[in-house]
Amino acid sequence: MYSVRSVQLAPALDCRQFISKVRGELLFSDSDEAFIRLGEVQYVYCFQFGIISFFNCPDELQEKLSQGISKAGLVDSESLTED
């Protein structure tokens, strides 16, 4: 059985920068999202509205990518608004 997990890391993410930082095979992208193969049956999906989805990725890899997004400054500050 495969595992699927989605987490909201920020109100907005820059998916284009995400593509440049994550090693893997880019399967699909546009300005709002990116779908990347990380391994044989491992995928990550980045959504502009701040969500990252992992398919069949070990917990360690999920944690590493999540922390990397924060450290790399992939939060899209231009999309953020103060409410």
N, C-alpha and C positions, 0 to 999 in steps of 0.2 A: 504494500500500500504506500502511496506517495503522500507526503505532507505538504500542506499549503498554509502559508501564514502571510498576513498583510498587517502593516503597521503604518500609522500616520506619524511621520517624523517631524513635520513642519507644516505650516499653513500653505506653503508653496515651495516647489523644488525646481531647479533649472535642469531639465532633462537633457539638454544639449551638453552641459558640463558633465552631467552624470555619465553620458556616453563616453566622453573623453577620459574619464577617470576609472571606469570599470573595464577590466580585461575580460573579454569574451567575444562571441560572435554576435554582431548586431543583426537581428532578424527583422526588426521593424522599428521605425521611428518617424515622428513628425514633431511639430513644435510643442505638443501637449504630452507626449508619452514616448517611452522607449522600451523595447522588448529585447533582452539579451540572453543568449545561451551561455551558461557558465561552464557546463560540463555535459557529459553524455545525456543525462536526463535531469539537468538542473538549469533553472531559468530564474531570472529576476525581471520584474516589470516596474518601471518608474512612471508615476503619474504626476503631472504638473501640480496637482492640488495637494501634494505633500505625502502621497502614499507610495510605499514600496511593497510589492508582493513577491514572495519567494515561493518557488515550486521545487520541492525535493532538495532543499539546501540544508546542510547540517547547521545546527544552532550556532556553532563557532563561526561559520561563514556569514550567517545572517548578522551576528553581532559585529563582526569585522566590517561588513559593508555599511551597517547602520552607523557605527562610530566614524567610519571614513567619510560618510556624507556630512556629518556634523563638522568634522575637522577640516574638510576641504572647502567649507563655506558654500555648499550647493543650495543653501536656502536662498530663494529668489526674493531678495528684499524689495525689488520694485513692485512685486505682486502683493506685498503685505500692506494692509491698511490698519490704521488705529481706529478702534471702535470705542 
